[in-house]
Amino acid sequence: MSGEVTMSRAVVLERFGEPLVLREFEVPPPVAGGLTVACHFGGVCGTDLHLQRGHLDIPTPLVLGHEGLGTVHRLGEGTGTDATGAPLRPGDDVMWASSIACGRCVFCSRYREPTLCRNRRTCGVNRPVSAESALSGSWADHIALQPGSTVVRVPPGVSHLAAMSLACAGPTMVHAMFERRPVRVGEVVVVQGSGPVGLAAAALAQLAGAATVVLAGGPAQRLAIAAKAGIGHHHVNVVEADDPAEALAEVVELTGGGADLVVECTGVPSAVGQGLRLARRGGSYLVVGQYTDSGDTMINPHQIVYRQLDVVGSWAFSGAHLVEYVRLLPALTGRFDLESLVTAYPLAEHAAAMAAVENGSVIKAVLTG
């Protein structure tokens, strides 16, 4: 059955700033310790827009897509279990971590920070078609996962679209909010930004026991979808506000004078200066959204000192964080309507999906193989 498939379509970034190309590649046999997966969904992330524009120094041509969900097609020799030790067989539905850390650099071996690994190999980001396999991104009918990949079975009964809603943002926020600055039971949390990262932050804060979660973002349609999905207790439109200062004052009022924890998930540098003023004295500011270098911004450092803030940054996620995200999926999907956040596009309509992500008309776009 699985041996009948020999070719796979894939969306390829050939040159920065130019339209992506749909090409075909041979589906390779899985290497020892690896596996091939039939991709059902490949998530479209804001990072993909930056990659296409050449904002990050990556090798080309390459198949895009660093988040995905699919069915095991073939297992390589020695591959018999997923990351939790559960048996893995052809036909199992799985998700996989985008990156493989080297385990040898100073960040891996000394500081135990695999997300900072100097030699990370990342699907859809730095693994060109000339690498181990051309099919190294999830925007394809099939992906070839290399030895060392973190693969985890999707829990039975969990909607695949719901799982894809936060496929990258979820584990990113697991790293940020469970390790870098954990959410404490009863805390008041403000989340800046209502994209997938912001919605993941708000949902996980609620799941962790935050007493109040204020989602400060926009536009209005996005906040309405979040509210209907059950994400966030209060929703303040700071993006379309006639008076941004008044909108931010409303956020502070809703927190009772300042949040215990403010989480920056916007990717907009100017939001950082605003966010510092939303925290209470003695509170924390967790910066997650500035994944791409969008430039410098003015801040008032007095606010950090006056408020005696703990300012913490968090970068990406590891395989362990993906495992935790998948483990939480039954709880997340049981409490929040995550499937309502997702808009699906056929693989051939990748340009339309990217345009929708860019103009903000969808919250989460996914490509279907």
N, C-alpha and C positions, 0 to 999 in steps of 0.2 A: 504494500500500500504506500508506505512512505517513500520507497525507492522510485516511484513513478515520476515524482517531481524533479525536474532537472534544471529549470530556469526560474529566475525570480526577477520581477520588476523592482526597481529601486529609484528613489529621487536623489539626484546627484548634484552637489555644488561643484561646478567645474571652474568657474571664475567669479571672483568677488564682484558684486554689483550687477551681475547679469542674471537673467531668468534661470531657474533650476531646470534640470533636464531629467526626463524619465527614461532610464536605460534598463537593459536586461543583462543579468550576470548568471553564470552557472552557480547552482547551489552545490557547495563543496561537501564532501563527506566530513562528518565531525572528527576533529582531532582527538587524540587520547586526552581524557580529562575535560573535554568540551562537549558541546551539543549544538544542534541546529534547531531553531524555533520558527514555526510558521506564525508570522506576526499578524495578529488581528487588529491591533491598534498601535499607532505611533503618535505620541503627544507632540503638539506644537507649542514650544516654549518661547518666551521673549528672547531667550539667548539665541535661538535659531535665527531670529531676525538680525541680531548683531553679527552672527557668523556669516550670513549671506552678504552683509554689507562690508565685511572685512574689518570689523572692529576688534577682532581678536586674531592673533597670529597663529593660524592653523594651516596644516598642509592640505592641498587640494590636488586632484579632485577627491571628494569623499561623499559617502552616503550619509545624509543627515539623519537625526533622530536619536536622542539620548534617553528617551523614556518610552517604555512599551509594555505590551501584554500580549501573550500568544500561547500557542499549543506546542508542546515538545514534538518535534518532527523526528529527529534521530539522536540517539545518545552515543557519545564517543566511548571508547574502551575505558573502563574504570569510572565512568560517571553513573552512579546508581542512586544517589540521594540528593535532596536539595540542601539548602544552607541550614535547615533545622534538623537534618538527619532523617526526614521523611522519605520513603521510597519515591523515586522519580522514574516515570515510564512514558513512552510515547503516548500522546493523547492527553497528558496532564496539562492543565492551564497554569501558566507561570508568569511571574514578573521577574525582572533582573536589574541589578544595579548597573549603572552606566559605566562606572570606573573600576579599574583594578589597580590597587596600590602596589608598589614594588616590594615593600617589606624590608628594604635594605638601606634606604636613605636615612639621613639624620632624623627627619620628621617621623618616619615609620618606626625606626629601631630605637631611637633615644627618647623622643618626645611623645611617642605613641599617639600621633596625630595623623592618621592616614589621609584625611581630607587635604592635608597640606603637602602630601607626597610630591616630590620634585619630578617623579617619573610616572605619574598616573597615566594610564592608557584609558581613554574615554570614548565609548561608542558615540559615533555621530559628531565627534569634536576633533580628535587628533589621530584618528586611525584611517588613513586614506585608502583608496581602492588598491594601492600597491602594497598594503600591509598584509597581515596574516591571511585575511580574506577581504575581498571587495565588499562583501555583505556584512559590514560592521556598524550599521546604523539601523534604527527601527522603522524608518520611512521606506519600507520594503515589504515584499511578500514573505521574505525569510531573512533571518539574521543568524550569523555564525558566531556563537559565543565561545570565547577562548578559555583555556584552563585558568582557574583563579576567579572566574566570574561568580558573583553571588546570585544564585537563582533560588526562588522560593515559590512554592505552590500557592495559588490563590485559594482562599478558604471557600468551601462549597457554599452555594447560596448567595455569594456576594456578586452584585451586578458588575460586569466588567467595565461598563461605562463609568459607574460610580468609582471604581478603583482607579480609573485613568484620570479622574477629575483632579486629583492631587498627586499624580504619579511622581512628579519631580518635587513639587512644593511640599508634599507631605513628609517625605523623609528628610528634606532640607530643614523643615521646622521641627521634626523629631530631634535632630541634632541640636538645633538652636535652643529649644525650650525644655529639653529633657537633660541636656548636658551643659551647654554654655551658660544658660541662666534659667533654671527650672521655674515653672509656675507653681506657686504655693497655694494650698487650699484657702479659699476665702479672699484672695487678692482681687484688686481692681486692675484691669488690664485695658490699655488702649492699643489698638492696632492701626497703624497708618498704612493705608493702601487696601484696595478691595479687589485686587487681582488674585490669581490662584495662591500666591504665597501669603497674602494677607488673609484670605479665607481659611487657608490651612492653619495659620497662626491663631485666628479667632476660634476655630472649631477645636483645635487641640487645647487651647486655654480653657474652654468650657468643659472639655472632657477631663481635664486635670483638676477641675474643682474651683476655677475662678468664680468669684461671687458676681462680678459684673464685667462684661466685655463690651467695650465701645469700639465700633468699627468706623473709622474716620477715612472716608474715601470718596468715590464717585466714579462715573456719573450716577444719576438717580436710578436709572434702570438696573444698573449692576447692584446697587444697594438694595433695591426692591427684591431682586432674585435671591440675594443673600439672606434677607429677612424671611422670605417665604421658605427658604431651605432650612431655617432655624439657626443660622449662623450669626452670632452676635446678639446682644440684648438691646443695644441702642445703635442707631445708624445715623451718622452725621455727614452730609454732603459738603465736603470742603473743596472739592474740585470745581463745582459750579456755583459756589457761594458768591453772592454779590459783594459781600464783605468777608473775606477770609478770616480776618481777626475776630469778627463776631462768631463765625463758625467754630473757630478754635476755642473761644471763650465758652461756647456751649459744651464742647468736649470736656473742658476742665470742670464745668458745673456738674456734668453728669457723673464725674468721678468723685465729687465731693471735695474738690480742691486740688486734685492731682492724683495720677495713677501710681500704684505700686510698681507697675511695670509698663513701659511703653515699648512697642515692637515696631521698628521701621521696616516696611515691606514695599515701599513705593518704587525704589530705583531712581527717585528724583533727588538730586543732591540738596536742593533747598529745603526739603522736608526735614532734614536732620536738625537744622536750627530751630524749626518749629517744634519738633518732637521733644527737644530738651526742656521746653517750657511746659510740656504736658505732664511731666512726672512730678510727684510730690517730693518734698525734701527727704533725703534718705532713700529715694527710690532707685530704679534701674532703667537703663536705656539699652535695648538690645537691637543692634543694627544687622539686618539680614539682607535687605533689598539692594544694596549697592554692589551687585555682583559684577556689573560692567562698569568700567571707569567712565562715568559721564561728566567728569570735570570737578573742579573745586567749587566750594561754596562758602559763604560767610556764616560763621557761628559766633555766639557770644560765650567764650569760655567761662565767664563769670557764672553762667547758669549751671555749669557742671560743679563748680566749687560751692556756690551758694546753696545749691540743692544737695550737695554731697552725693552726687550720682555715681553709681557703678555703670560705666559705659563698656559694653561688651560687643564684640563682633563675632559673627559666625559664618563660616565658609563651607558651602556645599554639604555633601553627606557621604557616608561610607556604606558598604554593604550591610553592616549591622543596623544602620538606621532604616534601610529599606525593609529588612526583616521585621523590625518593630512596627513600621507603618503597616505592612501587610497583616501583622498580628492584630493591629487595632482596627482593621477594616470592618469586621462585624460590628464593633461598637460605634464606629463613625457612621456607617451606613444605617445602623439602627436608629441613630439620633438625628442625623442630618440628611436632607434630600440631595446627596452629592450628584446623582445622575442629572439633576436639573441644571447643573452648571456646565454641562458638556454639549458641544455641537460637533457632529461627526461629518466628515467629508471623505469621499472616495479618494484613493491615493492619487489618481490622475488630476484631482482638483486641488493640488497642494498650493498653487498660487492663490486661489481664493481663500484657502484656510489661513495662509500667512497674512493676506490683506485684512482679513477679519480680526486677527490677533492685533495687527498694527493699529487699526482704527478703533479698537475696543468694542466692536459690535458684538463680540462673543466673550465669554469669560474664559472658557477652555475649549480649544479646537483640537480634535484628534483626527488622524488619517486612518482610514480603514483599509486593510489589505484584502 
